[in-house]
Amino acid sequence: MDPSLNPSSVEADAVVADPPRRARRRPARADLLAIGAYVLLGVLVCLNYWGDVEHRVSSHLPTDHSWFEWLFAHGAYSVQHLENPLFTTRQNAPDGVNMMANTSLLGVTLPLAPLTLLLGPQVMYALYLGAALSATAATSYWVLSRHLVRSRAAAFAGGAFLGFAPGIVHHANGQPNFVSNFLLPLIVARVLRLGEPGRWRRNGLALGLLVAYQVFINEEMLLLTALACLVVVVAYAVQRPRAARERAGPFLAALGLGGGLALLLTAYPIWFQFNGPQSYRGLQGGVFHNWGEDLVAFVTFARDTIAGDEAVEKTIGLTEQNTWFGWPLVLVALGALVLLVRRSVAARILAVLVVVFTIASIGPVVRFNGAETDIDGPWAYIPDDLPLVEMMMPTRLSLIVVAAVGVLLALAWDTLAGAGRPPVPAPRAAPDDSTDDGGDGTATRDTRRRVLRLAGYAAIVAALVPLIPRPLPAQDIDPPPRFITAGGWRPYVPEGRTLVPVPIPSNVHGLHTLRWSALTGHEFPIPGGYFIGPNERGEGVFGAPNRPTSTLIYSTMDKNVVPEITEENRRQAVDDLRFWRASVVVLGSGPREAVLRDLMAELLGPPQRVDDVWLWDVRDRV
């Protein structure tokens, strides 16, 4: 990393080259304490799940929670059966699901497959969620403490914010892929070191490996990181053109090597994502394009913090809560920028990141306090069918602002700590005992500096304390039927056939039936599901295209009344079961059990009561 990016580089020259052993031990103890604190925060965030981990899901995104449990089971199933993890027919049978075209988290679920097989997907989900938050904070702390700041306390504050910022904890409600950011600080640090002379091969190879791995964790966060790095490099080149020219050769060589290696390692999976079975082009109607950040959200306390209020969320929390810094942190961040921007290249780069991506996150229309204004946002002038743009959600660009604020907090704290470090001692005459401060006001200045430093610390702490996360809200969910978990289904589902749960899983209905597949380790395939796949025009849509029978089931659930069933309905039901390659239809207990039983009895005839489910054996009919 360029020394000019480090505000403490001048002071660093004064550090003794071989400090005493006790001084060397202190950073190690500080590192362990920091990591321990991050682990405790991770446990705190997931605390409500651990009360009954097998029967609780996120209150805010229960379907996403169940999807990621299913993904852990998918990783374990792929490893156990040596199947291609990029595609599966265990959901959305018989068409299947393109896992690279969905948030499949393969970089996590595959290596953790042995643990998933041992502990189960529910335990693995909760365990990994807290670990991902803690690991992101830890790698952020490591990069800050090794490359930007001298103060371990400064690195701890920055790492804590980067790992547990309100916008990150918000995504922990069912979206662990957006909290799995532990590689991103390492990628940024490696990008900033690409210009080191004589190390372009090493730096390029390291960057390529990190980028390739991140592709299998979260491509969207990788894209955001790439955009942030692009702005950082351009901002640095503008401010330090001579240094940029000197480093351009090794930087470009390392970048080319790293990019080539990443492309080589991910070429087939990325091709499969866009050209393999069940791939798609863009999302129908550009559903994400209009989701911009509300301006009031920047100064509002997030729901999942100790200062948060759910009533405010109902007004302006209609989109994702990616900023929600609270007004004290906004004031502290602005004050830090004002004070540091003239003295630090790093602070000026952070200021550019904050401005650029705050504006970019607004979206096509400026929103204020939950209402759309008549003012166009920057995305109003960007075609929503551009590659990459069509899949982007403007509000998520503000996650780059979150990262910039976290680094800024570390930089501000380190500057305060640096102001309190004693200068390198120089030979001087013995002090004159006739005065306390040598008559030059040194003691007065030191006192004033100490007071200002303590005030700065207090301001940062006061801004961060209200953002301490609360345990994520969780809700109980009914356990799967004993018929499913005890294997009572086995005699009814031969190889190549499916078990059709009622209701058929979708992005709206069938949360509990989707979990049947996950909690049995994908031992039987199911139709429908919660995923993104192509419609008849090749556009991405949520869930499988509805068949006549699934549409009838959903409408009956919504109205809680069995409609008049015709012979055409019965014929369509048989056709749909044939398409799904069904062998058995299963209805478990639930709030719509009675009306669904009556509906399926009208379509397929009287059911059997087997163990704790209603069952229709359709093997001789399809």
matplotlib code that plots the C-alpha trace (Angstrom):
import matplotlib.pyplot as plt

x = [0.0, 1.2, 2.7, 1.0, -2.4, -1.3, -1.7, 0.7, 3.5, 5.7, 5.2, 5.9, 9.5, 10.1, 9.1, 12.0, 12.9, 13.1, 10.6, 10.9, 9.2, 6.5, 5.6, 5.4, 3.0, 0.6, -0.7, -1.3, -3.4, -5.2, -5.9, -7.3, -9.5, -10.9, -11.7, -13.3, -15.5, -16.6, -17.5, -19.6, -21.4, -22.0, -23.6, -25.7, -27.1, -28.2, -29.3, -33.0, -32.4, -30.4, -33.4, -35.0, -32.7, -34.6, -38.0, -37.2, -36.7, -36.3, -39.4, -38.7, -37.5, -38.7, -38.8, -35.2, -34.1, -35.7, -34.0, -30.6, -31.2, -32.1, -28.8, -26.8, -28.6, -27.8, -24.1, -24.1, -26.1, -23.8, -20.7, -22.3, -23.6, -20.8, -23.3, -22.7, -23.4, -24.1, -27.5, -30.1, -33.4, -34.2, -36.3, -38.5, -38.7, -38.5, -36.9, -34.5, -32.7, -29.5, -27.6, -25.1, -27.9, -29.2, -27.6, -26.3, -23.4, -21.4, -18.1, -19.5, -22.0, -19.6, -16.6, -19.0, -20.8, -19.4, -20.6, -24.0, -24.3, -23.3, -25.3, -28.2, -29.0, -30.9, -27.9, -25.5, -27.4, -27.4, -23.8, -22.6, -24.6, -22.9, -19.5, -19.8, -20.5, -17.6, -15.2, -16.0, -15.3, -12.1, -10.6, -11.6, -9.7, -6.7, -6.5, -7.0, -4.4, -1.8, -2.2, -3.9, -3.9, -1.5, -4.0, -5.5, -8.5, -9.0, -8.9, -11.3, -13.9, -13.6, -13.8, -16.8, -18.7, -17.7, -18.8, -21.9, -23.1, -26.9, -27.0, -25.1, -27.1, -30.3, -29.3, -28.6, -32.4, -32.4, -29.7, -26.3, -24.8, -24.7, -23.0, -20.4, -17.9, -14.8, -12.9, -13.7, -11.2, -8.5, -9.4, -9.3, -6.0, -4.5, -5.8, -4.0, -0.8, -0.8, 1.6, 4.4, 7.5, 8.9, 5.9, 3.4, 3.3, 2.6, 0.0, -1.7, -2.0, -3.3, -5.9, -7.0, -7.5, -9.5, -11.7, -12.4, -13.5, -15.7, -17.6, -18.9, -20.0, -21.6, -21.1, -23.0, -20.8, -17.8, -19.2, -19.7, -16.2, -14.8, -16.7, -15.3, -11.8, -12.1, -13.1, -10.3, -7.7, -8.9, -9.1, -5.6, -4.2, -5.8, -4.2, -0.9, -0.3, 3.4, 3.2, 0.5, 2.6, 5.5, 3.3, 1.2, 3.5, 3.4, -0.2, -1.4, 0.7, -0.6, -4.2, -3.9, -2.5, -5.1, -7.9, -6.7, -6.4, -9.9, -11.4, -9.7, -10.9, -14.5, -15.0, -17.1, -19.3, -20.0, -20.8, -23.1, -24.8, -25.7, -26.0, -26.7, -30.1, -32.6, -30.5, -32.2, -31.5, -32.4, -35.4, -38.9, -39.9, -36.5, -38.0, -34.8, -34.2, -36.5, -35.3, -33.4, -32.4, -34.6, -32.7, -34.2, -32.9, -29.3, -30.0, -32.5, -31.7, -32.1, -34.8, -32.3, -30.2, -30.8, -31.9, -34.2, -37.9, -40.1, -42.7, -40.2, -39.4, -43.0, -42.7, -39.3, -38.2, -40.1, -36.8, -33.7, -32.1, -28.7, -27.6, -29.6, -26.6, -28.5, -28.0, -25.0, -22.9, -23.7, -22.5, -19.4, -18.5, -19.0, -17.0, -14.2, -14.1, -13.9, -11.0, -9.1, -9.7, -6.9, -4.3, -4.9, -5.0, -7.0, -9.6, -10.0, -10.5, -13.1, -14.9, -15.1, -16.5, -19.1, -20.3, -20.3, -22.1, -24.5, -25.8, -25.7, -27.8, -30.8, -32.2, -34.4, -36.6, -35.6, -37.5, -37.9, -39.4, -41.2, -42.7, -41.5, -40.7, -40.8, -37.0, -35.3, -32.5, -29.4, -30.8, -33.6, -31.0, -29.7, -31.4, -32.7, -31.8, -28.1, -26.0, -25.4, -27.4, -30.6, -29.8, -28.6, -30.5, -29.5, -30.0, -27.3, -24.7, -24.9, -23.2, -20.0, -20.8, -21.0, -17.5, -16.2, -17.7, -16.2, -12.7, -13.2, -14.0, -10.8, -8.9, -10.4, -9.8, -6.2, -5.6, -6.9, -4.6, -1.6, -2.2, -1.6, 1.6, 4.8, 7.2, 10.5, 12.6, 15.4, 18.4, 17.4, 18.6, 17.4, 14.1, 14.0, 12.4, 11.2, 8.1, 5.8, 5.8, 9.1, 7.3, 6.3, 2.8, 3.6, 1.6, -1.4, -1.3, -0.9, -3.9, -6.0, -4.9, -5.8, -9.3, -9.9, -8.7, -11.1, -13.9, -13.2, -13.2, -16.5, -18.1, -17.2, -18.4, -21.6, -22.3, -21.6, -23.3, -26.9, -26.0, -25.1, -27.2, -30.1, -30.8, -32.5, -36.2, -37.2, -40.5, -41.5, -42.4, -44.2, -42.0, -42.2, -44.6, -43.2, -44.1, -41.4, -38.7, -39.1, -38.9, -42.6, -42.6, -39.9, -42.3, -44.2, -41.5, -39.4, -36.3, -37.1, -40.4, -41.3, -43.2, -45.7, -46.2, -49.4, -49.1, -46.4, -43.5, -43.3, -41.9, -45.2, -46.7, -45.3, -42.5, -42.9, -43.1, -39.9, -38.2, -39.3, -36.8, -34.0, -34.6, -34.5, -31.2, -32.9, -33.7, -36.8, -37.3, -40.2, -41.9, -42.0, -39.7, -38.1, -35.6, -35.1, -35.6, -36.7, -40.2, -41.3, -39.4, -36.2, -36.6, -35.9, -38.9, -39.3, -40.4, -41.6, -44.2, -47.6, -49.4, -53.2, -53.3, -50.7, -52.7, -55.9, -54.2, -52.9, -56.2, -58.0, -55.5, -56.0, -59.8, -60.0, -62.9, -63.0, -64.2, -66.5, -64.4, -65.1, -64.0, -61.5, -59.9, -59.5, -58.1, -55.6, -54.6, -53.7, -51.8, -49.8, -49.0, -47.8, -45.6, -44.2, -43.6, -45.5, -45.8, -47.5, -49.3, -48.8, -50.7, -49.4, -50.9, -51.2, -53.6, -55.3, -55.2, -59.0, -59.7, -56.7, -57.7, -61.2, -59.8, -57.4, -60.2, -62.4, -59.5, -58.0, -60.6, -60.5, -57.1, -55.4, -54.4, -50.9, -49.1, -49.6, -50.3, -53.1, -51.8, -52.9, -51.0, -51.1, -48.6, -51.2, -52.8, -49.8]
y = [0.0, 3.5, 5.2, 8.4, 6.7, 6.2, 9.3, 7.8, 7.0, 9.9, 8.9, 5.3, 6.2, 7.0, 3.6, 1.5, -1.2, -3.9, -3.1, -4.9, -8.3, -7.0, -4.4, -7.0, -9.1, -6.2, -6.2, -9.9, -9.6, -6.7, -8.8, -11.7, -9.3, -7.7, -11.0, -12.2, -9.1, -9.7, -13.3, -12.2, -9.6, -12.4, -14.6, -11.6, -11.0, -14.6, -15.1, -15.5, -18.3, -20.4, -20.5, -23.1, -23.3, -26.1, -24.4, -20.7, -18.5, -14.8, -12.8, -10.3, -12.7, -16.2, -17.3, -16.2, -17.8, -21.1, -20.7, -20.5, -23.5, -25.3, -24.0, -25.5, -28.8, -28.5, -28.1, -31.2, -33.2, -32.2, -33.3, -36.4, -37.6, -36.1, -34.1, -30.9, -28.1, -25.6, -27.2, -29.1, -30.9, -31.3, -28.1, -27.0, -30.6, -31.6, -28.4, -27.7, -24.6, -22.9, -22.4, -20.0, -17.8, -17.6, -16.6, -20.1, -19.3, -22.3, -21.0, -21.6, -24.5, -26.8, -26.6, -26.7, -29.7, -32.1, -29.9, -29.6, -33.3, -33.5, -30.7, -30.2, -27.1, -25.2, -25.3, -24.6, -21.6, -19.9, -20.9, -19.6, -16.3, -15.2, -16.4, -14.5, -11.2, -11.8, -12.9, -9.7, -7.6, -9.5, -9.2, -5.6, -5.1, -6.9, -4.8, -1.6, -2.4, -3.6, -1.2, 2.1, 2.9, 2.3, 2.3, -1.1, 0.7, 2.6, -0.6, -2.2, 0.6, 0.5, -3.3, -3.4, -1.0, -2.7, -6.1, -5.0, -1.7, -1.3, -1.9, -5.2, -6.5, -5.7, -8.2, -10.8, -11.1, -14.0, -13.0, -14.3, -13.8, -10.0, -10.4, -12.8, -10.0, -11.3, -11.5, -8.0, -6.1, -8.5, -7.8, -4.0, -4.3, -6.4, -3.9, -1.1, -3.0, -3.9, -1.1, -2.4, -2.7, -6.2, -8.0, -7.9, -11.7, -12.3, -9.6, -10.5, -14.2, -13.4, -11.0, -13.5, -16.2, -13.9, -12.6, -16.1, -17.3, -14.3, -15.1, -18.2, -16.2, -13.0, -11.6, -8.5, -7.5, -8.2, -5.8, -3.1, -3.6, -3.4, -0.1, 1.3, 0.2, 1.9, 5.2, 4.9, 4.3, 7.2, 9.5, 8.6, 9.1, 12.5, 13.5, 11.8, 11.7, 11.3, 8.4, 6.9, 7.0, 5.3, 2.5, 2.1, -0.6, -3.1, -2.2, -3.0, -6.2, -7.5, -6.5, -8.3, -11.4, -11.4, -10.8, -13.6, -16.0, -15.2, -15.5, -18.9, -20.2, -19.0, -19.1, -22.3, -21.4, -17.9, -19.3, -21.8, -18.9, -17.1, -19.9, -23.1, -24.7, -22.5, -19.4, -16.0, -12.5, -9.7, -9.6, -9.2, -5.5, -4.5, -5.0, -3.8, -0.7, 1.5, 0.7, 3.7, 4.9, 7.4, 10.5, 10.5, 6.9, 8.2, 10.0, 7.4, 4.7, 1.2, -1.2, -3.8, -1.4, -0.5, 3.0, 1.7, 2.1, -0.1, 2.6, 4.7, 1.7, 1.5, 5.0, 4.9, 1.3, 0.1, -0.7, -2.3, -0.6, -0.2, 3.0, 4.0, 5.6, 7.7, 11.5, 11.4, 9.2, 11.4, 14.5, 12.8, 11.5, 14.9, 16.5, 14.0, 14.6, 18.4, 18.1, 15.4, 16.1, 18.7, 16.6, 13.1, 11.6, 8.7, 11.1, 12.8, 9.5, 8.5, 11.8, 11.0, 7.6, 9.0, 11.7, 9.5, 6.5, 8.5, 10.2, 6.9, 5.1, 7.5, 5.7, 7.1, 9.2, 11.2, 9.8, 11.8, 10.4, 7.6, 9.8, 10.1, 13.7, 15.2, 15.3, 12.9, 10.8, 9.8, 6.5, 8.3, 8.9, 5.3, 2.8, -0.1, -2.7, -2.1, -5.2, -5.4, -2.3, -4.2, -6.5, -3.8, -2.3, 1.4, 1.4, -1.3, 1.1, 2.8, -0.2, 1.3, 4.4, 2.1, 0.8, 4.3, 5.5, 2.5, 3.3, 7.0, 6.1, 4.2, 7.0, 9.6, 7.6, 6.9, 10.6, 11.4, 8.6, 10.0, 13.4, 11.9, 10.0, 11.5, 12.8, 11.1, 12.4, 14.7, 15.9, 18.9, 20.9, 20.1, 21.8, 25.0, 24.2, 27.8, 27.1, 24.1, 24.4, 26.0, 29.3, 28.4, 27.2, 23.6, 22.2, 24.3, 23.2, 19.5, 19.9, 21.5, 18.7, 16.0, 17.5, 17.8, 14.2, 12.9, 14.9, 13.3, 9.8, 10.6, 11.8, 8.6, 6.4, 8.3, 7.9, 4.2, 3.1, 3.7, 1.4, -1.6, -4.4, -6.2, -9.9, -10.5, -11.0, -14.7, -16.5, -20.0, -22.3, -25.6, -28.7, -30.9, -33.9, -37.0, -38.7, -36.6, -36.7, -40.4, -41.5, -42.7, -41.2, -43.7, -46.5, -43.9, -42.1, -44.3, -43.0, -40.5, -39.4, -36.5, -35.8, -33.0, -31.0, -29.0, -26.1, -26.3, -24.0, -20.6, -17.2, -16.4, -19.7, -23.0, -21.8, -24.8, -27.3, -25.9, -26.8, -30.5, -30.8, -29.1, -31.0, -34.4, -33.6, -33.3, -37.0, -36.4, -33.8, -31.3, -29.1, -25.3, -23.6, -20.3, -19.2, -17.1, -18.8, -17.9, -17.2, -18.0, -14.9, -15.8, -13.1, -13.9, -14.3, -15.4, -19.0, -21.5, -20.4, -21.4, -24.4, -24.4, -26.6, -24.5, -21.4, -23.0, -24.0, -20.5, -18.8, -21.3, -20.5, -16.7, -16.9, -19.8, -21.2, -24.2, -23.0, -25.0, -27.7, -28.8, -31.8, -29.5, -28.7, -32.4, -33.0, -30.2, -31.6, -34.9, -33.2, -31.1, -34.1, -35.9, -32.9, -32.9, -36.7, -37.0, -40.2, -38.9, -35.7, -34.8, -32.4, -31.7, -29.7, -25.9, -23.0, -23.9, -27.7, -28.2, -26.2, -27.6, -31.1, -30.5, -28.9, -31.8, -34.3, -32.6, -32.8, -36.3, -38.1, -39.1, -39.0, -41.6, -40.7, -42.0, -41.1, -37.4, -36.3, -36.6, -38.5, -39.1, -41.9, -41.0, -43.4, -45.4, -42.2, -40.4]
z = [0.0, -0.8, 2.3, 1.4, 2.1, 5.7, 7.9, 10.4, 7.9, 9.1, 12.8, 11.8, 10.8, 14.5, 15.8, 17.1, 14.6, 17.2, 20.0, 23.3, 23.6, 25.9, 23.3, 20.6, 22.7, 23.2, 19.6, 19.7, 22.9, 21.3, 18.2, 20.3, 22.4, 19.2, 17.6, 20.9, 21.0, 17.4, 18.1, 21.1, 18.8, 16.3, 19.0, 20.2, 16.7, 16.4, 20.0, 19.3, 16.9, 19.4, 21.8, 19.5, 16.5, 14.7, 14.8, 14.3, 11.2, 10.6, 11.4, 8.6, 5.8, 6.7, 3.1, 2.5, 5.7, 4.5, 1.1, 2.7, 4.9, 1.7, 0.2, 3.0, 2.4, -1.3, -0.7, 1.5, -1.0, -3.9, -2.0, -0.6, -4.0, -6.1, -8.2, -10.2, -7.6, -10.4, -11.1, -9.2, -9.9, -6.2, -6.5, -9.4, -10.7, -13.4, -14.9, -12.1, -10.8, -12.2, -8.9, -10.4, -11.6, -7.9, -4.7, -4.0, -1.7, -3.1, -1.8, 1.7, 1.5, -0.3, 2.1, 5.1, 3.8, 6.4, 9.2, 7.6, 7.3, 11.0, 12.5, 10.0, 7.9, 10.7, 13.1, 10.3, 9.1, 12.5, 13.2, 9.9, 10.1, 13.3, 12.1, 8.8, 10.7, 13.0, 10.3, 8.2, 11.3, 11.9, 8.4, 8.3, 11.6, 10.3, 7.1, 9.0, 11.7, 9.2, 6.4, 7.5, 11.2, 14.1, 16.9, 17.6, 19.2, 15.9, 13.9, 16.4, 16.0, 12.2, 12.0, 14.3, 12.1, 8.9, 10.2, 12.2, 10.6, 10.5, 6.8, 7.2, 10.2, 8.2, 5.6, 8.3, 8.5, 6.0, 3.6, 4.8, 1.4, 2.1, 5.4, 4.0, 3.3, 4.9, 1.7, 0.5, 2.9, 1.7, -2.0, -1.4, 0.4, -2.4, -5.1, -3.3, -3.2, -6.9, -7.7, -5.5, -7.6, -8.0, -6.5, -9.4, -9.8, -6.1, -5.8, -9.1, -8.1, -4.7, -6.1, -8.7, -6.2, -3.8, -6.7, -8.0, -4.5, -4.0, -7.2, -5.4, -2.3, -3.6, -7.1, -6.4, -3.4, -5.6, -8.2, -5.6, -4.4, -7.9, -8.4, -5.2, -6.1, -9.5, -7.8, -5.3, -7.9, -10.1, -7.1, -6.1, -9.6, -9.7, -6.4, -6.9, -10.7, -10.5, -8.0, -10.1, -13.2, -11.4, -10.2, -13.4, -14.9, -12.0, -11.2, -14.7, -14.9, -11.6, -12.5, -15.8, -14.2, -11.4, -13.8, -16.1, -13.3, -11.9, -15.4, -15.9, -12.6, -13.0, -16.8, -16.9, -13.9, -15.3, -18.7, -17.0, -15.1, -18.3, -20.8, -18.8, -18.3, -16.5, -17.1, -17.8, -19.1, -16.7, -14.4, -15.6, -15.5, -14.0, -10.5, -8.7, -10.8, -8.8, -5.3, -4.2, -0.8, 1.1, 2.1, 5.6, 6.0, 6.2, 9.6, 11.0, 13.5, 12.0, 13.3, 14.5, 16.6, 20.3, 19.2, 16.4, 16.1, 14.0, 13.6, 11.6, 9.5, 8.3, 6.9, 5.1, 5.4, 2.3, 0.6, 2.2, 5.2, 3.7, 5.5, 8.5, 10.2, 12.7, 12.9, 15.5, 13.2, 10.2, 12.1, 13.3, 9.8, 8.3, 11.0, 10.5, 6.8, 7.3, 9.8, 7.9, 4.2, 4.0, 5.8, 4.5, 1.0, 2.4, 3.9, 0.5, -1.2, 1.4, 0.8, -2.9, -2.2, 0.2, -2.3, -5.4, -4.0, -1.8, -4.9, -6.9, -4.3, -4.6, -7.6, -10.4, -8.1, -5.0, -1.9, 1.2, 4.4, 2.6, -0.2, -3.8, -4.8, -8.3, -8.4, -10.8, -9.3, -11.2, -12.3, -14.2, -16.9, -17.1, -19.3, -17.2, -19.8, -19.8, -18.9, -15.1, -14.5, -15.2, -12.2, -9.8, -6.9, -6.5, -2.7, -2.4, -3.8, -0.4, 1.1, -0.4, 1.7, 4.8, 4.1, 3.6, 6.9, 8.7, 7.4, 8.1, 11.8, 12.1, 10.5, 12.8, 15.9, 14.8, 14.2, 17.7, 19.1, 17.1, 18.6, 22.0, 21.1, 22.5, 19.9, 19.4, 22.3, 21.4, 23.5, 25.5, 28.4, 31.9, 32.6, 34.5, 37.9, 38.3, 36.1, 35.5, 31.7, 30.9, 30.3, 26.8, 27.5, 26.6, 29.6, 28.6, 25.0, 26.1, 28.4, 25.6, 23.2, 25.7, 26.3, 22.5, 22.0, 24.7, 23.2, 19.9, 21.3, 23.2, 20.0, 18.0, 20.9, 21.3, 17.5, 17.6, 20.8, 19.5, 16.6, 18.7, 17.2, 18.9, 18.5, 15.2, 15.5, 15.0, 14.7, 15.5, 12.6, 12.6, 12.5, 9.4, 9.6, 11.2, 7.9, 6.2, 8.9, 9.8, 6.2, 5.9, 2.3, 1.1, -0.1, -2.1, -4.0, -6.3, -8.1, -10.8, -9.3, -7.1, -3.9, -4.4, -1.1, -0.6, -0.9, -3.7, -2.6, -4.2, -3.3, -1.5, -0.3, 1.0, 3.3, 5.5, 2.6, 1.1, 4.4, 4.0, 1.3, 3.3, 6.5, 4.7, 2.9, -0.5, -0.5, -2.7, -5.5, -5.3, -7.8, -7.5, -5.1, -4.1, -6.7, -9.9, -13.2, -16.8, -18.0, -21.5, -22.8, -21.0, -18.4, -14.8, -12.5, -8.9, -8.6, -11.1, -13.7, -12.1, -13.4, -13.4, -10.2, -8.3, -9.2, -7.9, -4.7, -4.0, -4.8, -2.5, 0.3, -0.1, -0.1, 2.4, 0.3, -2.1, -5.5, -7.7, -9.2, -12.8, -14.9, -16.6, -13.2, -12.6, -16.0, -15.5, -12.1, -13.7, -16.5, -13.9, -11.8, -14.9, -15.8, -12.2, -12.4, -9.2, -7.3, -4.2, -3.0, 0.7, 2.9, 6.4, 9.2, 8.8, 9.0, 5.7, 6.2, 6.1, 3.0, 1.2, 2.1, 0.7, -2.5, -3.2, -2.4, -5.1, -7.5, -6.8, -4.6, -1.0, 0.7, 3.0, 6.5, 6.8, 10.1, 10.5, 6.9, 4.3, 1.3, -2.3, -4.0, -7.7, -9.1, -11.1, -12.5, -13.9]

ax = plt.figure().add_subplot(projection="3d")
ax.plot(x, y, z, "-o")
ax.set_aspect("equal")
plt.show()
